[in-house]
Amino acid sequence: MAGSTFGTLFTITTWGESHGPALGVVVDGCPAGIPLTSDYIQTFLDRRKPGQSKFTTARKESDSVEILSGVFEGYTTGTPISLIVRNTDQRSHDYSKIKDCYRPGHADYTFDQKYGVRDYRGGGRTSGRETIGRVAGGAIACRILEALGIHLTTYTKAIGPFSIPSDAYDYSAINENRLYMPNQKYAEQASAYLESCIREQDSSGGLIECMIHGMPSGIGEPVFDKLDACLAKAVMSIGAVKAVEIGDGTEVSTARGSYNNDAFVMNGYNVDKETNHAGGILGGMSDGSDIIIKAHFKPTPSIASTQKTVNKSRDNIEVSIRGRHDPIIGPRAVVVVEAMTALTILDLIFENMSSRMDKIIDFYK
């Protein structure tokens, strides 16, 4: 299967299936001398693991990560880093009744059309558990970005009809609720809404927002590898994402230039902006202000309500998806969006090291 490797200089290759023995990732291009332990990576994986609340699948997985290579005495060695997370609570029999039908909203049909064979147990490579490798690799990227003074803040901005206004954010509340929302009141309202979805055997969509602080200006390329284009590709590669916005996003289509343009001002010796409608990116390159990216997640397609579909014999049938499924994808995907964002900007930062001859000369003198 092509397409399991992401990045140019700092790369990750993910592998494994939802109901196979294990999943993992190989990270290549990581510089030597980065302090790294399995405990650090585990803090990221714990944010996406199942069984955290009544709004996540009841599948019991510790998602414990093991470092197999590339780290010695607590520091990266500059060689490929191999990470593994073993599956321990697969229930493949939950899927035996639907192995010959195409679940609405899933990749069953497209997988059959492309390969002629598919792992029907939990979706195989298209399962949400595939993101384990992304998160583990993204944790290493975040470790490197921290050393550069770059930090990411990621959270659930909206669940169903409950969207937090930007002036009501309380970032201290993000880790105080299992929905990772930066407002406790809205988290409580969203929780009640999700409970109603569960009662009605239904699911909900959600909106994840990621803010990147401390970005230097000039990162990204001006044509095909624009920073915003690369971020959009990275985040859209997450299974359930159906739309990505940068800055004001879709609101720009109804705005006027006099409002949408961000005025430049001097802040001491630094160039600054009065507003940030552009979301920190101009001409495909970072402008030094916070980068703001939003990811829209579709509702979980596995629902217990009866749905119309067809089977491999091309018969019209009805199906009700049983098993252990999240009523919403968004909250567990917060760290996945953060990981893909970190991987993207780190890779472009590495590429940027060769953009100017004077900097190359300074480095090698």
Summary of the structure (lengths in Angstrom):
residues: 365
radius of gyration: 21.4
end to end distance: 43.5
largest distance: 70.8
contacts: 1166
relative contact order: 0.17
helix: 33%
strand: 24%
